[in-house]
Amino acid sequence: MSMRITNSIMNNNTKNNININKLNEDRQNTMIATGQKITRPSDDPVVAIRALRLNSNISQSNQYYDKNIPDADAWLKITETALTQTDTVLAKIKESLTQGASDDNTPEDRMNILADLRGMRDQIYASGNADYADRTVFTGYRTGVMLTFMKPEKALYSIREEFTADSISQIKHVSGDFDVDKTGADLGTPITQQDVEENTLYRIRLAYDGIVYPQTATLKYNLGGEQTVTLNVVEFADDAAYAKPATGATLIAETGEIILSDDLRDELQDPAVKDIALEYDKENWKKNDLRPEHYFQCIDKTANPADPDDPKNIKYNYTDPDGNPLDHFQNQKISYEISFNQTIVINTNANQVYTHDICRDVDELITATQAVIDADNKLDDLKKMAENTDRYSEAQIEEIKNRIVAMTKERDLRADKMQAMFSKGLTTFDYYADRNNLALTEAGSTRKRVELTKERMQEQLTNFKDLADSNININLTDAAIDLSNAQLALEAAQMAAGKVAKQTLLNYI
């Protein structure tokens, strides 16, 4: 049974065919006008979804390439510059050490060495204050805080400093230092060369000198359980302070040293000993002193010194950024995401390079050099006094000669001590320089990785853009041909419709 075709059906079908061809021509024309394959997601969901993903990749790649990578590279470049400057300072200090280690130095040479050391001392930590875009690069998460105190300050810190068996060092102490009264009014107690002695001591040196003079101090360590040693605390570093204690240890507040008895030294060097620590306070800070919050678990008690647990006081490094308690000080790592699933640590922490030992060593070298210079000056004064027989009595001249012998011995001992310290300092500062160069190498290596990643990201970004273009953008040549075909199809449909419109049912009967 066949279906009856009416004029109305024929006209409707013709109109639909013409409309379909017009829609196709309009779509091709719109594609040429916009340059894109779709104007709405429903035109082609696959193209739309792929476009969203590729645009997301391009956006992320731009973030890595234009922001993260340049920021990381600039940070590392500033770090490299600072470490290079530090290497220069350490090299100059080693030059002074080489000169000081010679046994041919004159008093004038020592004065020059002293001036050089004092000049370099102020430069050691200067590079550690390097910053990038107002962010200090060696201070971990505390990028808004300088590495050192920029001026003398009064701020009460309670510091928990940890030590190891390697923290115990051997020192020489020359006793018998005495003043020379050039007026001759009173030579005081007779002095002989027997009053000048050199003692070998073992000590632990704190990170800071000039600590608050406490009533009591306790050294703690773990050896099958927590052990405590109550220290004998003295304020000033005189000969009595450097007397080797029979038991326990002596804490010298002025110099920040713990002088150990032989028994305690042997016990602390036991391999089973762990967690050696001392808590102490420091309030008066000099310019260029390292800020303790970058190195230790400590509390700034300036707000309420009477109550360390007062919330107004600032506790540093007792919890991690998530608020979890810490047993020990931990370095803070600043990580940058520089590519898809690629993260690098860009920061060098201060305690990897700018340790307290550097300036403490320089300070002791300065002190030792000054002591020899002072001894030379006193010896010259005594010799001049001995030549002035008209001013002094025979008994006084005899005492002056005894003092010349004693001072000569003291000068020689101090000169030998200075020379030994400078010789040892060469090895020590070689270690500091090697450590600095290691940090410099690591920063350079990391920067090279960043540069390689930048090249790879540039290629990826170009590929993503090419894929995005080919996914959403049309080929104008192909689109023009498709538009021409659509126009021809529309014209053909219109011609056919004209012929159909002239026909009636009678033409088919």
Buried (B, 14 or more C-beta within 10 A) or exposed (E): EEEEEEEEEBEEEBEEBBEEBBEBBEBBBBBBEEEBBBEEEEBBEEBBEBBEEBBEBBEBBBEBBEEBBBBBBBBBBBBBBBBBBBBEBBEBBBEBBEBBBEEEBEBEEBBBBBEBBBEBBEBBBBBBBBBBEEBBBBBBEBBEEBBBBEEEBEBBBBBBBBBEEEBBEEBBBBBBBBEBEEEEEEBEEEBEBEBBBBEEBBBBBBBBBBBBBBEEBBBBBEBEEEBEBEBBBBEEBEBEBBBBBEEBBBBBBBBBBBBBBEEBBEBBBEEEBEBBBBBBBBBEBEEBBBBBBBBBBBBBBBEEBEEBEEEEBEBBBEEEEEEEEEEEBEBBEBEBBBBEEEEBBBBBBBBBBBBBBBBBBBBBBBEBBBBBBBBBEBBEBBBEBBEEEEEBEEEBBEBBBBBBBBBBBBBBBBBBBBBEBBBBBBEBBEEBBEBBBEBBEBBBEBBEBBEEBBEBBEEBBEEBBEBBEEBBBBEEEEBEEBBEEBBEBBEEBBEEBEEBEEEEEEEEE
